[in-house]
Amino acid sequence: MEFNEDIELTAPHGVVTGLAEYGDPNGMPVFFFHGWPSSRRQGRILHEPARARGLRIIAMDRPGIGKSTFVPDRQLLDWPPLLAQLAEAMEIEKFAVLGVSGGGPYVLASAFALPHRLTAAGIICGAPPLAEFADLGDLHPGYRLMRLMRRYAAWSMPPFLPFARLISRLAFDHPLVRGLKMTVPKLDRLALDDRLAFEAVALSFQDASSNGMRPLIVDGDIYFSAWGFDLAEIQVPVRIWHGERDRNIPVRMVREVAQRIPRAVAKWYPDDGHYSLPILRRGEILDELVADAASRS
């Protein structure tokens, strides 16, 4: 398959960032921001369609995840300087950014802080600024549980994380895996029936939890914290793809986010859920990202 998932870059102050590269090594650079709980290996699902389109996918582990150094008490706006530093170390002047699910806020932070560096920005089923929503009743129950536990029992670990670690190590056709897939919308189920895509998702979670659960908790805290910038101040175009049957991140929240970003272009999929978009629609999504980059060149 010819990709590299074992790259490490060390900043002058000693912080290591784990990277994986997929697609065409000589293609247009796209920094990929993984979901939660996940890691750089989630970018593997883009390898073949990216290679066919001449895209170089550079997937980054966030601090404490996979091969990256743990940084306690970090904020969302700590991300753009790290991204810029890595791009400079790799001698990449201009680049696109693409985030899936929990990687979405990192796209928005990059669009806010690095508008002069971006050729395109895209978010697939991305997380909204949850601290700004009073009503979280339709948010995924696991996320709501995590919020409550972090607020009232910060020392404890949400029970779904060890359970997810267990599931990630089961065989593709294990009865428990098949049973869990029956709980998601039809197109999500179809997406997770793709063995290679399922294995990429499982491997990315195994990497994400390889340093213990504390880095995952810190990473998750970002979503319920203030982001430190106003969405209305983002001046570069941001493309958003979201399924209306997404049971993890409610579409009504993302519609509000899209309305607040001045140059957002949103596409809503009536039958798609949370997993089907980055798997079943990946070719279409990459085509539109390429078109956005071409329009800004």
C-alpha positions as CSV (number, residue, x, y, z in Angstrom):
1,M,0.0,0.0,0.0
2,E,3.1,2.2,0.2
3,F,2.4,4.6,3.0
4,N,4.5,5.7,6.1
5,E,2.8,5.7,9.5
6,D,6.0,6.0,11.7
7,I,7.2,9.5,11.2
8,E,8.3,11.7,14.1
9,L,9.2,15.3,14.0
10,T,10.9,17.0,17.0
11,A,10.5,20.7,17.7
12,P,13.4,22.8,19.0
13,H,11.9,22.6,22.5
14,G,11.8,18.8,22.4
15,V,8.1,18.2,21.7
16,V,7.6,15.3,19.4
17,T,4.7,15.1,16.9
18,G,3.8,11.7,15.3
19,L,2.9,11.8,11.6
20,A,1.7,9.5,8.9
21,E,1.8,10.1,5.2
22,Y,-0.7,8.7,2.7
23,G,-1.5,9.2,-0.9
24,D,1.0,10.8,-3.4
25,P,4.2,11.8,-1.7
26,N,4.8,14.4,-4.4
27,G,1.2,15.7,-4.4
28,M,-0.6,18.7,-3.1
29,P,-0.2,18.8,0.7
30,V,-3.2,18.3,2.9
31,F,-2.8,18.2,6.7
32,F,-5.3,15.7,8.1
33,F,-6.7,16.1,11.6
34,H,-8.1,12.9,13.2
35,G,-11.3,12.5,15.2
36,W,-11.7,11.6,18.9
37,P,-10.8,9.2,20.2
38,S,-8.5,8.5,17.3
39,S,-5.0,9.1,15.9
40,R,-3.0,9.7,12.7
41,R,-3.8,6.3,11.4
42,Q,-7.3,7.3,10.7
43,G,-5.9,9.0,7.7
44,R,-5.3,5.6,6.2
45,I,-8.9,5.6,4.8
46,L,-7.9,8.4,2.4
47,H,-4.8,6.7,1.0
48,E,-6.1,5.2,-2.2
49,P,-8.4,8.1,-3.2
50,A,-5.8,10.6,-2.3
51,R,-3.1,8.9,-4.4
52,A,-5.6,8.8,-7.4
53,R,-6.1,12.6,-7.1
54,G,-2.4,13.6,-6.5
55,L,-2.8,14.5,-2.9
56,R,-0.2,14.1,-0.1
57,I,-2.1,13.4,3.1
58,I,-0.1,14.3,6.2
59,A,-2.0,13.0,9.3
60,M,-0.9,14.4,12.7
61,D,-1.2,12.9,16.1
62,R,-2.4,15.5,18.6
63,P,-0.3,16.0,21.8
64,G,-0.3,12.9,23.9
65,I,-1.9,10.8,21.2
66,G,0.1,8.0,19.5
67,K,3.7,9.1,18.9
68,S,3.2,12.7,20.1
69,T,4.4,14.2,23.3
70,F,1.8,14.8,26.0
71,V,1.1,18.5,26.7
72,P,-1.2,19.0,29.7
73,D,-3.5,22.0,29.9
74,R,-3.2,22.8,26.2
75,Q,-5.8,25.0,24.4
76,L,-7.3,24.8,20.9
77,L,-5.3,27.8,19.8
78,D,-2.1,26.1,20.7
79,W,-2.6,24.0,17.5
80,P,-2.0,26.5,14.7
81,P,1.5,27.4,15.8
82,L,2.4,23.7,16.0
83,L,0.9,23.2,12.5
84,A,2.9,26.1,11.1
85,Q,6.1,24.9,12.7
86,L,5.6,21.4,11.3
87,A,4.8,22.8,7.8
88,E,8.0,24.9,7.9
89,A,10.1,21.9,9.0
90,M,8.7,19.9,6.0
91,E,9.3,22.9,3.7
92,I,5.6,23.3,2.9
93,E,4.6,26.9,2.4
94,K,0.9,26.5,1.5
95,F,-1.4,23.6,2.4
96,A,-5.0,22.5,2.8
97,V,-6.4,21.2,6.0
98,L,-9.1,18.5,6.4
99,G,-10.6,17.4,9.7
100,V,-13.0,14.6,10.5
101,S,-15.3,14.7,13.6
102,G,-13.2,15.8,16.5
103,G,-10.6,17.2,14.0
104,G,-13.1,19.8,12.9
105,P,-12.3,22.4,15.6
106,Y,-8.7,22.2,14.6
107,V,-9.6,23.1,11.0
108,L,-11.5,26.1,12.3
109,A,-8.6,27.2,14.6
110,S,-6.2,26.9,11.6
111,A,-8.5,28.8,9.3
112,F,-8.8,31.6,12.0
113,A,-5.1,31.8,12.8
114,L,-3.3,30.8,9.5
115,P,-5.5,32.2,6.7
116,H,-2.4,33.2,4.6
117,R,-1.1,29.6,4.7
118,L,-4.3,27.7,3.7
119,T,-5.2,26.6,0.2
120,A,-8.5,25.0,1.3
121,A,-10.2,24.0,4.5
122,G,-12.7,21.2,5.0
123,I,-14.6,19.6,7.8
124,I,-16.3,16.2,7.7
125,C,-19.0,15.6,10.3
126,G,-17.2,18.1,12.6
127,A,-17.7,18.9,16.2
128,P,-19.1,22.3,17.1
129,P,-18.1,24.6,20.0
130,L,-20.1,22.6,22.6
131,A,-19.4,25.2,25.4
132,E,-21.6,27.6,23.4
133,F,-24.7,25.3,23.3
134,A,-27.1,25.2,26.2
135,D,-29.0,22.2,24.8
136,L,-26.9,19.1,24.4
137,G,-29.8,16.7,24.6
138,D,-29.3,15.2,21.2
139,L,-25.5,14.9,21.5
140,H,-24.2,11.3,21.6
141,P,-24.9,9.9,25.1
142,G,-21.2,8.9,25.5
143,Y,-20.1,12.5,25.0
144,R,-22.8,13.8,27.4
145,L,-21.6,11.3,30.0
146,M,-18.0,12.4,29.5
147,R,-19.0,16.0,30.1
148,L,-20.8,15.2,33.3
149,M,-17.9,13.0,34.6
150,R,-15.3,15.7,33.8
151,R,-17.4,18.3,35.6
152,Y,-18.3,16.3,38.7
153,A,-15.7,13.5,38.9
154,A,-12.6,14.7,37.0
155,W,-10.5,11.9,38.5
156,S,-12.6,9.2,36.9
157,M,-12.5,7.7,33.4
158,P,-15.6,7.5,31.2
159,P,-16.4,3.7,31.0
160,F,-16.9,3.8,27.3
161,L,-13.2,4.4,26.6
162,P,-12.0,1.0,28.0
163,F,-14.9,-0.6,26.2
164,A,-13.9,1.0,22.9
165,R,-10.4,-0.2,23.4
166,L,-11.7,-3.8,23.8
167,I,-13.9,-3.5,20.7
168,S,-11.0,-2.1,18.7
169,R,-9.1,-5.4,19.3
170,L,-11.9,-7.7,18.2
171,A,-12.0,-9.3,14.8
172,F,-13.9,-7.6,12.0
173,D,-16.5,-10.3,12.0
174,H,-16.8,-10.8,15.8
175,P,-20.4,-11.2,17.0
176,L,-20.1,-8.2,19.3
177,V,-18.8,-6.1,16.5
178,R,-21.6,-7.2,14.2
179,G,-24.1,-6.4,17.0
180,L,-22.8,-2.9,17.6
181,K,-22.9,-2.1,13.9
182,M,-26.6,-2.9,13.9
183,T,-27.2,0.1,16.3
184,V,-26.0,2.7,13.8
185,P,-27.8,4.1,10.7
186,K,-27.9,2.0,7.5
187,L,-25.2,3.9,5.6
188,D,-22.9,3.9,8.7
189,R,-23.3,0.2,8.8
190,L,-22.5,-0.1,5.1
191,A,-19.4,2.0,5.6
192,L,-18.2,-0.1,8.6
193,D,-18.7,-3.3,6.5
194,D,-15.7,-2.2,4.5
195,R,-13.0,-4.3,6.1
196,L,-10.1,-2.0,5.3
197,A,-11.9,1.1,6.6
198,F,-13.0,-0.7,9.8
199,E,-9.4,-1.9,10.4
200,A,-8.2,1.7,9.9
201,V,-10.7,3.0,12.5
202,A,-9.7,0.2,14.9
203,L,-6.0,0.8,14.5
204,S,-6.4,4.5,14.9
205,F,-8.1,4.0,18.3
206,Q,-5.5,1.5,19.4
207,D,-2.8,4.1,18.7
208,A,-4.8,6.8,20.4
209,S,-5.0,4.8,23.7
210,S,-1.5,3.5,23.6
211,N,-0.3,6.2,26.1
212,G,-3.1,5.5,28.5
213,M,-6.4,7.3,28.9
214,R,-5.3,10.6,30.4
215,P,-4.2,12.1,27.1
216,L,-7.5,11.1,25.6
217,I,-9.4,12.8,28.4
218,V,-7.3,16.0,28.0
219,D,-7.9,15.8,24.2
220,G,-11.7,15.4,24.8
221,D,-11.8,18.4,27.3
222,I,-11.0,20.7,24.4
223,Y,-14.5,20.2,22.9
224,F,-16.2,21.4,26.1
225,S,-13.9,24.3,26.6
226,A,-14.0,27.9,25.2
227,W,-12.1,27.9,21.9
228,G,-10.7,31.4,22.2
229,F,-11.9,32.9,18.9
230,D,-15.1,34.0,17.3
231,L,-16.3,31.9,14.3
232,A,-17.5,35.1,12.6
233,E,-13.8,36.2,12.4
234,I,-12.8,33.4,10.1
235,Q,-12.2,35.0,6.7
236,V,-11.2,32.0,4.6
237,P,-13.7,29.7,2.8
238,V,-14.5,26.6,4.9
239,R,-16.3,23.7,3.3
240,I,-18.5,21.6,5.6
241,W,-20.0,18.1,4.9
242,H,-22.4,16.6,7.4
243,G,-25.0,13.8,7.5
244,E,-28.5,14.6,8.7
245,R,-28.6,11.2,10.4
246,D,-25.5,11.7,12.4
247,R,-26.1,10.4,15.9
248,N,-22.8,11.6,17.3
249,I,-22.9,15.2,16.4
250,P,-26.4,16.7,15.7
251,V,-26.8,18.4,12.4
252,R,-28.8,21.2,14.0
253,M,-25.6,22.3,15.8
254,V,-23.5,22.2,12.7
255,R,-26.1,24.2,10.7
256,E,-25.7,27.0,13.3
257,V,-21.9,26.8,13.1
258,A,-22.1,27.1,9.3
259,Q,-24.3,30.2,9.6
260,R,-21.8,31.9,11.8
261,I,-18.8,31.4,9.5
262,P,-18.9,34.2,6.8
263,R,-17.6,32.1,3.9
264,A,-18.8,28.6,4.8
265,V,-20.1,26.3,2.1
266,A,-22.1,23.5,3.7
267,K,-23.4,20.3,2.1
268,W,-26.0,18.3,4.0
269,Y,-26.6,14.5,3.3
270,P,-30.1,13.4,4.3
271,D,-29.3,9.7,4.6
272,D,-25.7,9.8,5.9
273,G,-24.6,9.3,9.5
274,H,-21.3,9.9,11.2
275,Y,-19.2,7.1,9.7
276,S,-20.5,7.0,6.2
277,L,-19.3,10.4,5.1
278,P,-15.5,9.9,5.6
279,I,-15.7,6.4,4.1
280,L,-18.4,6.3,1.5
281,R,-18.1,9.9,0.4
282,R,-14.3,10.3,0.6
283,G,-13.7,10.6,-3.2
284,E,-16.4,13.2,-3.6
285,I,-15.0,15.1,-0.6
286,L,-11.5,15.1,-1.8
287,D,-12.6,16.3,-5.3
288,E,-14.3,19.3,-3.7
289,L,-11.3,20.1,-1.6
290,V,-9.1,20.0,-4.7
291,A,-11.5,22.3,-6.5
292,D,-11.5,24.8,-3.6
293,A,-7.7,24.8,-3.6
294,A,-7.6,25.4,-7.4
295,S,-10.0,28.3,-7.0
296,R,-7.7,30.0,-4.5
297,S,-4.5,29.5,-6.5
